[in-house]
Amino acid sequence: MFTIDDLSDRLDGYLTVDEIAQVRRAFYYAEQAHDGQRRRSGEPYVTHPLAVANILANMHMDYQSLMAAMLHDVIEDTGITKEALSRQFGEEVAELVDGVSKLTQITFEDKAVAQAENFQKMVLAMSRDIRVIIVKLADRLHNMRTLGALRPDKKRRIARETLEIYSRIAGRLGINTIRVELEDLSFQAIHPMRAERIQRAVVKARGNRRSMVRHVQSTLQTTLDGDELPGTVMGRQKHLLSIYRKMRDQRKPFNELMDVFGFRIVTDRIDTCYRILGAVHNLYKPVPGRFKDYIAIPKANGYQSLHTTLFGPNGIPIEVQIRTREMEAMANNGIAAHWLYKAGQTDRPIAMGSHARAREWVRGLLEMQRHAGNSLEFIEHVKNDLFPDDAYVFTPKGDIMELPRGATAIDFAYAVHTDIGNSCIACRIDRHLAPLSSRLESGQTVEIITAPGAQPNLAWLSFTITAKARSAVRHALKHQQRNDSVALGRRLLNQALSSFGLTLETLSQPHVDALLEALTLESLDDLLEEIGLGSRVAYSVARRLADSEPEQIQAHSDEQQGAMAISGARNMVISFARCCYPLPGDTIVGNLSAGRGIVVHRSECGNLEDCREDPEKCFPLQWSDTVEDDFPVGLRLEIETRRGLVAELASLVNDAEANIERINIEERDERLSIVNLTLSVRNRVHLARIIKRIRNLAYVGRVSRTGS
């Protein structure tokens, strides 16, 4: 069994005597705190924190992280408080332990909600000290190594959570050694039989390929030595989940995947990497389009390397990665290289850059958390954002932005800054105007055009893919909906108050405050928002306010008050019914729909039969004098079947300065067809002019407007 003395011997290589003593003191404290507690496997519980500290020692983490690993379960599993730890080991270690401790379980109806809430807490702890997540990953890794004592269903649940969240975080932070092991252990827990079969096949294939691997490795090493290029050539193994995913996604048999040989060449300096690349390309022909330079343009997690694929002996594909020793340490340890640097083990720029990228990522998580509607929405954003493929685009100033594969100009705008995204109206890709929904490709230069007062569009959610963009659009739309709802609620309430001779401005504040308290609302805007969304009826609220101010009620007639004016501008709480297609010039009514606000209908619309007599749900509206929008309208044409019909109708509508949004043709018999058109027109007069032109066609019979 691994002991504290074994760990101390390992730490002697990079920690001071005093630091090792502090780690030992934390171990003895944890051993005493967990006295009598045992794991499911029957081992003393303290073996778990010791194993977690050993994993961190492999990464050369600092002594405070190792102390936090020793103590990470004492707050939850024993009676020891954070304050007691702070007195014993200092505030910094106590904060780390508090962040790493298994998070306080809250009673939720859904386990998914509980996991999402706990992850949000972990993000907040990460924002205070990034070491929290490294210790948490080591804790999860040892738990995955010792899953054997759990029930199969519990194994699968923990493995799925590990695969969806923790392995992705390890990858995002560049800690490749932990990511690979977490993925393989999760795969073995979720699909034990598949993992076992692939493992047996890998061992068998490795034996069959041994001579070929030795030959290629020897040839590469001889080439480097002959050109006096310092470098070590080593074989590279594919891990189980990677093989399984490629078999499943690419629909390839195991033998085809194992036909690809992988090698890694580790050298001393960056310029040597490029010289080695030239040497291996001179030895074996490169496969076109399979070279990637992650040294010039690192991945988001700080990973740097040259990747190339070669045609090896007998045409066998050979994948080669070329990197420096510092890049190798970065690829395996990621953000932990920051502490390797502190221990004098690696190069400062790579390590510091990794730490800065990690902190930038955590800041992005916090921004998403503020914008997300709930914890489940937040964790879904995080899952989508954790594994971006590589697509590098440039700003007009030449700065490089990394985005997921398939990202659009909207995603780019929000990646630059949230305010840029919220106010963008168009974009230029490689100096040419392009739609905001354009998918971006590596190497393009993207310029965003903004306008003051511009607002995000609901349609953006259908083509944005980055978590930051989606959460920011949703947040802006919620804010926009509130503003629209408050404005509409104010108009509706003022209209209702006018029947009592009152306005919002003439009401006394104490009476308004009393009503808000009775309705358990915090502000007048909250009340107006509920009225605008249709959750409260304006007339009922006006009646209660009028009853509280009888002395201000003026004499008023029972005649209908002036109808509220509607402009053509659609917003989050005013929409136009698709059943009857109202147009400027039509007599219109408003239907107050809970959660949607006002839906504008034509007064004769058949869908209003149930609520037409309810003045609180259905009320008259009128068109504003300044309507300049285009509106959809439906037409039904009875027409003689003939060739060129659609082209002739489209030409006629276009000449009348209108657009066809949709067309559908039904053949009634061999002579007669029914054409259903949806046009975009300005008003009733414009529609009448179009109908007159259509009726002048010799082969057109009856023309009628639909939705009445």
C-alpha positions, 0 to 999 in steps of 0.5 A: 500500500502506498504510504506517506513516506513513499509520497515524501520521497517523491516530493523530495525531488521538487519541494523544500523540506519545510513544504514536505513537512507541511504536507505530512502534517496535513496527512496526519491531520486527515488520518486522525479526522477520518479515523474509523471511516472506511471506503466501500472497498474496505480500505481506510478512508485516508488512502483516498486523499493520499492517492489524490495527493500522489496524482498531484505529485506526478504533476509537480503541483505546489505543496498547498494543493497537496495539503488541500488534497489531503484535507479535501473531504474533512469538512463534509465527512467529519465535524471539522469546520473551515475555520478550524482548518484556517487556524491550523493550515492558513487561509489559502489552504482552507479556501482551497479545501472549501472549494474542492470539498464535495459540494453540499448536496441540496434536495432537488426533484431531478439529479440533473439539476443537483449536478448542474447546481453543484457545477455552478458552485465549482465554477465560482470556486475555480474563479477564486483559485484555479487550483481548485479544479486541478485537485477536483480532477485528481479526486475524480480520477482516483474515484474512477480508478476505484469504481469497482465496489459500486453498483453497476447503475451507480458506476454508469451514472458517475462515468457519464458525468465524468465523461460529459464534464470532468474529462472535458474540463481536463481537455480544456485545461490541457491536462491530457494525461488525466483526460485520457485516463478519465475517458478510458475509465468512463468507457470501461464503466459504461460499456465494459464488454466493448472496452474489453474486446477493443483492449484485447484487439489492441494488445493483439495488434500491437504484437503483430505490428511490433516489427513495423513500429521498430523499423519506422522508429529506427528509420526516423531516429537514423534520419535525425542523427544523420542530419545532426538534429537532436530529438527522441522518437517514440511510439504513440498509442491510441486510447480505447475511447478514441478507437471506439469513437472513430469506429462508430463515427467513421464506420471503420473496422478496427483493422483500418484504424490500427493500420495508422502508425503514430509517432512523437518526436521531442526535441530541444527548440522551436526552430529544430521542430521545423527542421525535423519537419523538413527532414521527415517530409524528405524521408517520406512523402507527406499526405496533402492537406494533413499538416497542422501548425499548432506551434504558430497557432496554439489550441485554446488550451495552450497545446502546441505541436506540429502534426503531419501525416506521411506515406510510410513503407508500403504506403502505410499512413504514419502520423507524426507529432513534433514538439519541444520538451516544454510543449510535451510537458504542456500537452501532458500537464496543461495548466499544471505546467504553471506550477512546473515552472514555479518548481523550475521544471519548464519554460516560463512563457508556455506555462504562464500562457496556459495559466492566463488562458485558463483564467480567461476561460473561467471568466467566460464561464462566469459571464455565461453563468450570469446570463443563463436562465437556470443551472441546467441551461448553464451546464448545457452551454458549458458542455457545448463549449468544452470541445471546440474543433479548430477554426482560426479567423482574423480580426481586421487588425490581424488578431487571431480568434479561435472558434468552434468548427461551424461558428458563424459571424454572430459567434465571432462578434460575441467572441470579440465582445458582448456589446459588439454582438448585441449591436451587430447588423452585418459583417464583411468576410474577406472584405465582402458583405456577407450574411450574419449566418455565414459559417466561418472557415480558417484563414478568413478575415471577419469585420463586424458592422454595428449600429447604435440601437441595434438589438439581437434577433430571436432567429440568431439562436438557430445558427449560433453555436458557441455557448457565449453567443447563445447565452448572451443572445438569450440574456439580451432577448429576455431584457428586450422582452421585459422592456417591450412588456413594460412599455405595452403594460404602461399603455394598457394600464393607462388606457384602462385608467382613462375610463376612470379619468385617471392616469399613472402620473396622477396616482398617488405613490402610497396607493401604488405601493400598497397595491404592489405589496398586496400583489407581492411585487417589488416595483411598478415595472414588475406590475407593468411587465405582467400586464404587458405579458397578459399575466394580469388584466389591465382593467382589474388593476385599474379598478383596484387603483381607482377604488383606492382614489375615489376623490380623484375619479372624474366624471366619464361617459360610458362611450368606448374610449379611443382604441390603442394604436398599433404600428407595424413594428413587431416586438417581443410582446406584440405579434400579428396572427397567422390565422387571419393576416391583419393588414393596415386598413383592416378593422383589428382587435387585440387578444391578450394571451398570457406569456405572449402579450397582444396578438393582433387579429382581424375583427372578423377572425373566427378564432376569436369566437370564444373570447370576443365578448370578454373585454379583458381578453379581447379589445379594439385596436387601431392602426397608427398613422405611420405604418411603413412595415410589410405584412404577410397576407394569404390569397386563394386562387382558382386557376386553369392548369397550365404551364408557366403558371408559377413564373407568370404569377411571380412576375406579376406580383414582382411588378406590383412591388410585392414579394411571394413568401410561399406558394402551394399548388393543389390539382383539383382535377385535370383542368382546375388547380387551387393556388395558395399564395402568401404575399408580403404587402404594405396595406389593404390598398396595396393588396387590392391593386395586386388582386385586381391585376391577378383577376385580369388574367384570363385563366384565373377564376375566383380570387379570395383572401384567406383567414377571414 
